[in-house]
Amino acid sequence: MSAESRLLELRLELPHPPKPVAVYKPLVIAGGLAYVSGHGPVRTDGMLITGVVGRDIDLAEGKAAARQVGLAMLATLRCQLGSLDRVKRIVKTLGMVNSAPNFYDHPKVINGFSELMAEVFGPDNGIGARSAVGMGPLPGNIAVEVEAIFELA
């Protein structure tokens, strides 16, 4: 099943693709790969999910924020590529969690992003290499930021 079909089947609503807030491109294609710049958790109403995971928001809310990052990234991919069906697979993810000093479940937070990619692109093509790290603060106090590399079909 195609990624666009899966999106419809899952009844996922994508936000508007976020606009760059500094000097960078949201996506660069080189050598059959799409390098997607860091995305934050943009809701469909344009608002961002903010807060420090482990202090202001809990693990479940952080994971939901990471999933929302995935929806924002899918919106950018669709906008820049014309269709999610141009994506063959996710290659690499770097997930950054705005975390309290005593919060250690960064991988569980970034699972929100990774599980969404697996739902949309399938268990083989939707799971790639990944790093999940704690940082602080993130721009605008966003809860999560993710950048990723996708192979194009």
Backbone torsions as a table, in degrees:
resi	resn	phi	psi	omega
1	MET	NA	140.7	-178.7
2	SER	-73.4	158.9	179.0
3	ALA	-63.0	-39.2	178.6
4	GLU	-63.7	-40.1	177.4
5	SER	-65.3	-42.1	178.8
6	ARG	-62.2	-39.9	178.6
7	LEU	-58.1	-44.9	178.5
8	LEU	-67.1	-44.6	-179.5
9	GLU	-60.4	-39.0	-179.4
10	LEU	-80.3	-8.1	-179.0
11	ARG	56.3	44.7	-179.6
12	LEU	-87.3	134.5	177.7
13	GLU	-105.2	121.8	-179.9
14	LEU	-90.6	142.1	173.1
15	PRO	-73.6	173.4	170.9
16	HIS	-65.0	142.3	178.3
17	PRO	-58.7	129.1	-178.9
18	PRO	-65.1	144.4	176.7
19	LYS	-87.5	145.9	176.4
20	PRO	-57.6	140.0	179.6
21	VAL	-104.9	4.7	178.4
22	ALA	-151.7	-158.6	-177.0
23	VAL	-94.1	90.8	177.0
24	TYR	-166.5	166.2	174.2
25	LYS	-101.7	142.8	179.3
26	PRO	-65.9	-26.7	-177.3
27	LEU	-152.6	136.3	175.4
28	VAL	-127.4	132.0	177.0
29	ILE	-101.4	129.2	177.4
30	ALA	-149.7	126.8	174.7
31	GLY	57.0	38.4	178.5
32	GLY	78.9	8.6	178.7
33	LEU	-118.3	144.6	173.5
34	ALA	-107.6	115.3	177.4
35	TYR	-94.2	114.8	-177.1
36	VAL	-103.1	124.0	179.7
37	SER	-62.5	164.0	179.2
38	GLY	-56.2	132.7	178.7
39	HIS	-118.6	147.5	174.9
40	GLY	-105.5	176.2	-177.9
41	PRO	-82.4	84.9	179.9
42	VAL	-91.7	123.9	177.2
43	ARG	-79.3	169.2	179.1
44	THR	-64.9	-21.7	177.0
45	ASP	-87.7	3.8	178.3
46	GLY	88.9	-9.6	179.7
47	MET	-78.1	153.1	178.9
48	LEU	-100.0	148.2	172.5
49	ILE	-87.3	118.5	-176.1
50	THR	-118.2	165.7	175.3
51	GLY	126.0	158.9	178.9
52	VAL	-91.6	122.9	-179.7
53	VAL	-71.3	129.9	-177.0
54	GLY	94.6	-4.6	175.8
55	ARG	-132.0	-60.5	-178.4
56	ASP	-89.9	-33.6	179.3
57	ILE	-132.3	154.0	-176.8
58	ASP	-92.8	-179.8	-178.3
59	LEU	-56.1	-47.3	-178.4
60	ALA	-61.6	-40.9	178.4
61	GLU	-69.1	-35.9	175.9
62	GLY	-65.0	-42.0	178.1
63	LYS	-63.6	-40.4	177.3
64	ALA	-64.2	-36.8	177.0
65	ALA	-64.4	-41.1	178.4
66	ALA	-64.0	-38.1	175.6
67	ARG	-63.0	-40.3	179.2
68	GLN	-65.4	-34.6	173.4
69	VAL	-58.7	-43.5	179.3
70	GLY	-59.5	-40.9	178.0
71	LEU	-64.5	-40.5	177.4
72	ALA	-63.8	-40.5	179.6
73	MET	-67.3	-39.0	175.9
74	LEU	-61.2	-37.9	177.7
75	ALA	-62.5	-42.6	178.1
76	THR	-65.4	-45.3	178.3
77	LEU	-57.9	-47.2	-179.5
78	ARG	-62.2	-45.2	-179.2
79	CYS	-63.1	-45.9	-175.6
80	GLN	-77.6	-33.0	-176.2
81	LEU	-99.1	-16.7	-177.9
82	GLY	92.7	-26.6	-179.9
83	SER	-164.2	143.3	174.5
84	LEU	-68.2	-16.3	179.3
85	ASP	-69.9	-9.6	174.6
86	ARG	-78.3	-11.8	178.9
87	VAL	-85.6	124.7	176.2
88	LYS	-84.9	-45.8	-178.3
89	ARG	-166.0	159.7	170.1
90	ILE	-86.2	136.8	-177.2
91	VAL	-102.7	-49.4	-173.0
92	LYS	-149.7	139.8	177.5
93	THR	-126.0	137.4	168.4
94	LEU	-119.4	112.1	179.7
95	GLY	-105.5	128.8	-178.3
96	MET	-118.9	125.5	-176.8
97	VAL	-109.1	127.9	174.0
98	ASN	-75.8	94.3	-168.0
99	SER	-118.8	151.1	172.9
100	ALA	-67.3	154.1	-177.6
101	PRO	-58.2	-28.3	-177.7
102	ASN	-102.4	19.2	177.8
103	PHE	-100.6	127.3	-173.3
104	TYR	-124.7	7.3	-175.9
105	ASP	-99.7	40.4	-179.5
106	HIS	-55.1	-43.7	178.7
107	PRO	-59.8	-36.7	179.3
108	LYS	-66.9	-34.6	176.5
109	VAL	-65.4	-49.7	-176.1
110	ILE	-68.7	-16.8	172.7
111	ASN	-56.1	-28.6	177.4
112	GLY	-58.5	-40.7	176.2
113	PHE	-70.6	-51.3	-174.3
114	SER	-63.4	-39.9	178.8
115	GLU	-64.5	-37.1	176.7
116	LEU	-64.1	-44.8	178.9
117	MET	-60.2	-40.0	178.4
118	ALA	-65.9	-36.7	177.5
119	GLU	-64.9	-41.3	-175.0
120	VAL	-81.6	-43.9	-174.4
121	PHE	-102.4	-3.3	178.5
122	GLY	95.4	161.4	-174.9
123	PRO	-66.5	-25.1	178.0
124	ASP	-86.8	-52.9	-175.6
125	ASN	-82.7	-15.5	-177.7
126	GLY	-95.4	-0.4	178.7
127	ILE	-122.3	124.0	-179.7
128	GLY	-129.0	-165.7	174.0
129	ALA	-69.1	153.4	-174.3
130	ARG	-156.7	146.6	168.8
131	SER	-126.3	143.2	177.6
132	ALA	-134.4	119.0	-175.2
133	VAL	-132.0	157.0	174.7
134	GLY	-94.2	139.7	179.6
135	MET	-142.4	167.2	173.3
136	GLY	-173.9	143.0	-17.5
137	PRO	-80.0	164.1	172.5
138	LEU	-98.3	159.2	-178.2
139	PRO	-53.3	133.3	177.8
140	GLY	65.1	13.8	-177.5
141	ASN	63.0	25.2	177.1
142	ILE	-61.7	149.1	-175.9
143	ALA	-72.7	-34.5	-174.2
144	VAL	-147.2	145.7	170.1
145	GLU	-134.1	139.1	179.9
146	VAL	-134.5	136.7	168.4
147	GLU	-120.6	154.3	-175.6
148	ALA	-152.5	160.5	176.0
149	ILE	-121.0	131.2	179.5
150	PHE	-121.1	141.8	171.3
151	GLU	-87.3	136.9	-179.0
152	LEU	-96.2	148.4	179.6
153	ALA	-80.4	NA	NA
